[in-house]
Structure formats: C-alpha cells, structure tokens
Amino acid sequence: MFDMTPLPDGFTVEMGTNLDNVDRCVELMRAFLEKRGAQEHLFAISLLMREALNNAMIHGNRLDAAKRVRLRFLMREGRFDLEVEDQGPGFAWQNHVQSRSGVDDVRGRGHEIYRNYASAIRYNERGNILTLEYRGEA
C-alpha cells in the first residue's frame, strides 16, 4: 500500500510498513524540491526523512506489514515540516531526546541526527507521532 495525496505546499503518504516505501517517499520529496528549486536541502531532509520513517517502521510498527505509517511533508516560508506517525504503542521519548552515540555505534543515532539537522523536534505524548522542522541550516 502506498497512497500519495498532493497538497499545495507538500504531500501526504499513507503507506504499508515496508522499507521499500522509504525510498519511494524520498524520491517524492526529491522531485518536490527540484520542482521548487530547493534541491540544496535534499541531503538534510533525506537524512531526516529516512531516519524518521525507518524508526516508525522498525521500532514503532516492529515491521508488522498489517500496520501503516503516515508521512506529511510541507514546505512553508523557508522551512520544511515532516510529520511521521506509526501505529505502534509509542515510547518514552523523553528518555531518549538527549541520548548520545559513540563513533562506532551502528544503532541509536536517530535523536542525534534530529538534533544536528532539525531546528525543532516534537513528539505527541504517546510517542508515536514525530514532527521535525528543518529551516535549511545544518
């Protein structure tokens, strides 16, 4: 399942929990940025989007193909908003927001990536909806 809805300033995608869908979302975002002459933001937004979607599918939905992930991507007045929602139980995000990873770590880098590239990071109380704001400054 992969249902994209275009919006005047972005798009939403309702998708099945399938890691191939992460690439599809990044491709949609790339085309959106190119159409608006904003491709200089591709690396940072791709990194944020991939990390958020992978986390939603792997940790949130536990790769359960019966569960869905929703992505909303918006461009507004020099900023980009990404909202990712999974159908998992959520998590105690307050315990992880300031976590640090070591140089050799291959897991646990998500919040560090968010802090380094997003200008704002918000979760809903349950911890299954993440909103990242990117202002074009890394």
VEXMAR-546228 format. One line per 10 residues: number of its first residue (from 1); their letters; for each residue x, y, z of N, C-alpha, C. Coordinates in nm, 3 decimals, always signed. Layout:
residues N
NUM	a	X/Y/Z/X/Y/Z/X/Y/Z ~ ...
end
This chain:
residues 138
1	mfdmtplpdg	+0.084/-0.118/+0.000/+0.000/+0.000/+0.000/+0.088/+0.124/+0.000 ~ +0.056/+0.219/-0.087/+0.129/+0.346/-0.094/+0.036/+0.447/-0.159 ~ -0.031/+0.527/-0.078/-0.125/+0.626/-0.129/-0.072/+0.765/-0.102 ~ -0.039/+0.837/-0.211/+0.012/+0.973/-0.200/-0.099/+1.071/-0.234 ~ -0.110/+1.175/-0.152/-0.205/+1.283/-0.176/-0.126/+1.412/-0.189 ~ -0.128/+1.475/-0.307/-0.058/+1.603/-0.321/-0.131/+1.713/-0.245 ~ -0.055/+1.805/-0.191/-0.107/+1.924/-0.123/-0.045/+2.046/-0.191 ~ -0.105/+2.163/-0.179/-0.047/+2.281/-0.243/+0.098/+2.309/-0.200 ~ +0.129/+2.276/-0.076/+0.263/+2.305/-0.023/+0.336/+2.180/+0.022 ~ +0.298/+2.064/-0.032/+0.365/+1.940/+0.006/+0.285/+1.818/-0.036
11	ftvemgtnld	+0.288/+1.715/+0.048/+0.214/+1.593/+0.019/+0.201/+1.510/+0.147 ~ +0.107/+1.417/+0.143/+0.094/+1.317/+0.248/+0.103/+1.180/+0.181 ~ +0.151/+1.085/+0.257/+0.158/+0.947/+0.210/+0.108/+0.857/+0.322 ~ +0.013/+0.771/+0.290/-0.028/+0.660/+0.377/+0.034/+0.536/+0.315 ~ +0.113/+0.466/+0.394/+0.187/+0.353/+0.336/+0.189/+0.234/+0.430 ~ +0.208/+0.119/+0.371/+0.228/-0.001/+0.449/+0.368/-0.002/+0.508 ~ +0.385/-0.082/+0.610/+0.514/-0.097/+0.674/+0.602/-0.187/+0.587 ~ +0.672/-0.121/+0.496/+0.760/-0.188/+0.401/+0.876/-0.090/+0.377 ~ +0.997/-0.131/+0.407/+1.111/-0.041/+0.397/+1.134/+0.012/+0.256 ~ +1.085/-0.056/+0.153/+1.094/-0.002/+0.017/+1.018/+0.130/+0.004
21	nvdrcvelmr	+0.916/+0.148/+0.087/+0.838/+0.271/+0.082/+0.917/+0.393/+0.129 ~ +1.021/+0.372/+0.206/+1.106/+0.484/+0.249/+1.171/+0.547/+0.126 ~ +1.226/+0.464/+0.039/+1.287/+0.515/-0.085/+1.184/+0.587/-0.171 ~ +1.065/+0.536/-0.178/+0.959/+0.599/-0.259/+0.928/+0.739/-0.205 ~ +0.922/+0.751/-0.072/+0.895/+0.882/-0.011/+1.008/+0.981/-0.037 ~ +1.130/+0.935/-0.025/+1.244/+1.023/-0.051/+1.244/+1.068/-0.197 ~ +1.207/+0.980/-0.288/+1.200/+1.017/-0.429/+1.091/+1.122/-0.453 ~ +0.976/+1.108/-0.388/+0.871/+1.209/-0.398/+0.920/+1.344/-0.348 ~ +0.988/+1.342/-0.234/+1.040/+1.465/-0.175/+1.145/+1.528/-0.266 ~ +1.234/+1.447/-0.326/+1.336/+1.498/-0.418/+1.271/+1.569/-0.536
31	aflekrgaqe	+1.170/+1.507/-0.596/+1.100/+1.567/-0.709/+1.030/+1.696/-0.667 ~ +0.972/+1.696/-0.549/+0.905/+1.815/-0.496/+1.005/+1.930/-0.481 ~ +1.121/+1.902/-0.421/+1.223/+2.006/-0.402/+1.276/+2.057/-0.535 ~ +1.303/+1.967/-0.629/+1.355/+2.009/-0.760/+1.255/+2.098/-0.832 ~ +1.130/+2.065/-0.825/+1.025/+2.144/-0.892/+1.020/+2.287/-0.836 ~ +1.059/+2.304/-0.711/+1.054/+2.435/-0.646/+1.191/+2.501/-0.633 ~ +1.292/+2.441/-0.695/+1.426/+2.498/-0.691/+1.488/+2.498/-0.553 ~ +1.456/+2.398/-0.473/+1.505/+2.390/-0.334/+1.589/+2.265/-0.312 ~ +1.651/+2.212/-0.419/+1.725/+2.086/-0.408/+1.848/+2.095/-0.319 ~ +1.893/+2.215/-0.281/+2.008/+2.227/-0.191/+1.976/+2.170/-0.052
41	hlfaisllmr	+1.849/+2.147/-0.025/+1.809/+2.090/+0.104/+1.792/+1.938/+0.099 ~ +1.820/+1.879/-0.015/+1.793/+1.736/-0.036/+1.865/+1.647/+0.065 ~ +1.994/+1.668/+0.086/+2.068/+1.578/+0.176/+2.008/+1.579/+0.316 ~ +1.994/+1.697/+0.374/+1.947/+1.706/+0.513/+1.805/+1.652/+0.529 ~ +1.716/+1.689/+0.437/+1.578/+1.642/+0.450/+1.570/+1.492/+0.423 ~ +1.648/+1.441/+0.329/+1.652/+1.297/+0.305/+1.697/+1.221/+0.429 ~ +1.801/+1.272/+0.493/+1.852/+1.208/+0.614/+1.745/+1.205/+0.723 ~ +1.680/+1.319/+0.747/+1.575/+1.326/+0.848/+1.458/+1.235/+0.813 ~ +1.416/+1.239/+0.688/+1.300/+1.160/+0.645/+1.330/+1.011/+0.656 ~ +1.446/+0.969/+0.608/+1.482/+0.827/+0.615/+1.488/+0.778/+0.760
51	ealnnamihg	+1.550/+0.856/+0.846/+1.563/+0.816/+0.986/+1.425/+0.805/+1.052 ~ +1.341/+0.904/+1.030/+1.209/+0.904/+1.092/+1.122/+0.789/+1.040 ~ +1.122/+0.767/+0.909/+1.041/+0.659/+0.854/+1.093/+0.521/+0.893 ~ +1.225/+0.503/+0.889/+1.283/+0.375/+0.932/+1.247/+0.347/+1.078 ~ +1.260/+0.448/+1.164/+1.225/+0.428/+1.305/+1.078/+0.393/+1.322 ~ +0.991/+0.459/+1.247/+0.848/+0.430/+1.258/+0.818/+0.285/+1.218 ~ +0.881/+0.240/+1.110/+0.854/+0.105/+1.063/+0.921/-0.002/+1.148 ~ +1.048/+0.021/+1.182/+1.124/-0.081/+1.255/+1.089/-0.083/+1.402 ~ +1.097/+0.032/+1.467/+1.076/+0.037/+1.613/+0.929/+0.058/+1.649 ~ +0.859/+0.144/+1.576/+0.719/+0.171/+1.607/+0.630/+0.054/+1.570
61	nrldaakrvr	+0.627/+0.021/+1.442/+0.540/-0.087/+1.393/+0.603/-0.224/+1.400 ~ +0.728/-0.232/+1.440/+0.801/-0.359/+1.452/+0.792/-0.442/+1.323 ~ +0.800/-0.371/+1.209/+0.795/-0.432/+1.076/+0.670/-0.517/+1.052 ~ +0.562/-0.486/+1.124/+0.435/-0.555/+1.107/+0.368/-0.503/+0.981 ~ +0.361/-0.585/+0.878/+0.307/-0.543/+0.748/+0.160/-0.503/+0.755 ~ +0.089/-0.543/+0.859/-0.052/-0.506/+0.873/-0.068/-0.362/+0.923 ~ +0.040/-0.303/+0.973/+0.033/-0.167/+1.028/+0.075/-0.065/+0.923 ~ +0.028/+0.056/+0.940/+0.052/+0.165/+0.845/+0.140/+0.274/+0.906 ~ +0.202/+0.351/+0.817/+0.278/+0.470/+0.855/+0.223/+0.585/+0.772 ~ +0.212/+0.701/+0.834/+0.167/+0.821/+0.763/+0.278/+0.924/+0.766
71	lrflmregrf	+0.306/+0.982/+0.650/+0.405/+1.089/+0.636/+0.333/+1.213/+0.584 ~ +0.362/+1.327/+0.645/+0.317/+1.455/+0.590/+0.441/+1.541/+0.573 ~ +0.461/+1.594/+0.452/+0.576/+1.678/+0.421/+0.524/+1.811/+0.369 ~ +0.565/+1.921/+0.432/+0.519/+2.054/+0.394/+0.636/+2.151/+0.383 ~ +0.626/+2.242/+0.286/+0.724/+2.350/+0.270/+0.649/+2.480/+0.294 ~ +0.697/+2.557/+0.392/+0.630/+2.683/+0.427/+0.731/+2.790/+0.460 ~ +0.731/+2.897/+0.383/+0.810/+3.016/+0.413/+0.952/+2.985/+0.462 ~ +1.027/+2.910/+0.382/+1.165/+2.882/+0.415/+1.188/+2.771/+0.515 ~ +1.083/+2.700/+0.552/+1.101/+2.587/+0.642/+1.027/+2.467/+0.588 ~ +1.071/+2.352/+0.633/+1.012/+2.225/+0.591/+0.968/+2.150/+0.715
81	dlevedqgpg	+0.848/+2.096/+0.713/+0.796/+2.018/+0.824/+0.774/+1.875/+0.778 ~ +0.821/+1.780/+0.859/+0.798/+1.639/+0.836/+0.725/+1.586/+0.958 ~ +0.614/+1.519/+0.935/+0.542/+1.454/+1.044/+0.526/+1.307/+1.007 ~ +0.567/+1.220/+1.099/+0.561/+1.076/+1.076/+0.484/+1.013/+1.191 ~ +0.383/+0.936/+1.156/+0.301/+0.867/+1.256/+0.300/+0.718/+1.228 ~ +0.323/+0.639/+1.332/+0.313/+0.494/+1.317/+0.198/+0.442/+1.402 ~ +0.168/+0.315/+1.390/+0.060/+0.254/+1.466/+0.111/+0.169/+1.582 ~ +0.235/+0.194/+1.620/+0.293/+0.123/+1.733/+0.245/+0.179/+1.866 ~ +0.293/+0.120/+1.976/+0.249/+0.161/+2.109/+0.311/+0.293/+2.155 ~ +0.408/+0.345/+2.079/+0.478/+0.465/+2.123/+0.595/+0.427/+2.213
91	fawqnhvqsr	+0.664/+0.529/+2.262/+0.777/+0.503/+2.350/+0.800/+0.625/+2.437 ~ +0.880/+0.608/+2.541/+0.911/+0.717/+2.635/+1.020/+0.804/+2.573 ~ +0.983/+0.886/+2.478/+1.078/+0.968/+2.403/+1.157/+1.062/+2.492 ~ +1.100/+1.101/+2.605/+1.169/+1.193/+2.695/+1.302/+1.136/+2.744 ~ +1.312/+1.003/+2.749/+1.433/+0.936/+2.795/+1.540/+0.926/+2.687 ~ +1.508/+0.964/+2.563/+1.600/+0.944/+2.452/+1.641/+1.071/+2.380 ~ +1.571/+1.180/+2.401/+1.593/+1.302/+2.324/+1.737/+1.352/+2.333 ~ +1.800/+1.340/+2.448/+1.936/+1.389/+2.465/+2.041/+1.279/+2.456 ~ +2.002/+1.159/+2.411/+2.097/+1.048/+2.405/+2.209/+1.078/+2.306 ~ +2.325/+1.028/+2.336/+2.444/+1.044/+2.251/+2.489/+0.906/+2.204
101	sgvddvrgrg	+2.549/+0.902/+2.087/+2.601/+0.776/+2.037/+2.752/+0.786/+2.021 ~ +2.815/+0.671/+2.026/+2.959/+0.664/+2.007/+2.995/+0.658/+1.859 ~ +3.119/+0.684/+1.828/+3.166/+0.685/+1.689/+3.140/+0.552/+1.619 ~ +3.157/+0.443/+1.689/+3.143/+0.311/+1.628/+3.002/+0.253/+1.637 ~ +2.909/+0.325/+1.700/+2.773/+0.274/+1.713/+2.705/+0.265/+1.577 ~ +2.632/+0.156/+1.557/+2.556/+0.141/+1.433/+2.406/+0.157/+1.459 ~ +2.367/+0.173/+1.583/+2.227/+0.195/+1.623/+2.223/+0.309/+1.722 ~ +2.104/+0.365/+1.739/+2.086/+0.466/+1.841/+2.131/+0.606/+1.802 ~ +2.138/+0.632/+1.672/+2.184/+0.764/+1.625/+2.069/+0.858/+1.588 ~ +1.947/+0.811/+1.594/+1.833/+0.889/+1.546/+1.819/+1.026/+1.609
111	heiyrnyasa	+1.817/+1.032/+1.739/+1.799/+1.162/+1.805/+1.916/+1.254/+1.783 ~ +2.033/+1.197/+1.770/+2.150/+1.280/+1.739/+2.137/+1.340/+1.598 ~ +2.089/+1.262/+1.504/+2.064/+1.314/+1.369/+1.959/+1.423/+1.375 ~ +1.851/+1.399/+1.446/+1.746/+1.500/+1.458/+1.802/+1.630/+1.517 ~ +1.878/+1.619/+1.624/+1.934/+1.740/+1.688/+2.028/+1.816/+1.595 ~ +2.104/+1.744/+1.514/+2.202/+1.808/+1.426/+2.140/+1.870/+1.301 ~ +2.025/+1.823/+1.257/+1.968/+1.873/+1.132/+1.833/+1.942/+1.147 ~ +1.757/+1.911/+1.248/+1.625/+1.973/+1.264/+1.633/+2.092/+1.358 ~ +1.557/+2.195/+1.328/+1.553/+2.312/+1.416/+1.452/+2.293/+1.528 ~ +1.360/+2.200/+1.513/+1.265/+2.167/+1.619/+1.228/+2.020/+1.608
121	irynergnil	+1.211/+1.956/+1.724/+1.175/+1.815/+1.733/+1.060/+1.805/+1.831 ~ +0.948/+1.748/+1.788/+0.833/+1.734/+1.877/+0.774/+1.593/+1.864 ~ +0.730/+1.539/+1.977/+0.656/+1.414/+1.979/+0.521/+1.439/+2.042 ~ +0.423/+1.358/+2.006/+0.299/+1.360/+2.082/+0.327/+1.290/+2.215 ~ +0.236/+1.300/+2.307/+0.258/+1.244/+2.441/+0.286/+1.094/+2.437 ~ +0.213/+1.023/+2.354/+0.229/+0.877/+2.343/+0.363/+0.837/+2.284 ~ +0.417/+0.920/+2.195/+0.546/+0.888/+2.134/+0.536/+0.813/+2.003 ~ +0.422/+0.822/+1.934/+0.410/+0.755/+1.803/+0.390/+0.854/+1.689 ~ +0.398/+0.984/+1.719/+0.395/+1.087/+1.615/+0.515/+1.179/+1.639 ~ +0.600/+1.189/+1.538/+0.719/+1.273/+1.542/+0.702/+1.385/+1.440
131	tleyrgea	+0.730/+1.508/+1.483/+0.731/+1.622/+1.393/+0.870/+1.684/+1.396 ~ +0.929/+1.697/+1.278/+1.060/+1.758/+1.263/+1.046/+1.884/+1.179 ~ +1.109/+1.990/+1.223/+1.111/+2.114/+1.146/+1.254/+2.139/+1.101 ~ +1.269/+2.166/+0.972/+1.401/+2.193/+0.914/+1.396/+2.330/+0.849 ~ +1.492/+2.415/+0.882/+1.494/+2.552/+0.829/+1.608/+2.577/+0.732 ~ +1.670/+2.473/+0.684/+1.774/+2.492/+0.584/+1.910/+2.523/+0.640 ~ +1.928/+2.500/+0.768/+2.056/+2.524/+0.832/+2.099/+2.396/+0.902 ~ +2.213/+2.346/+0.868/+2.262/+2.224/+0.933/+2.376/+2.259/+1.027
end
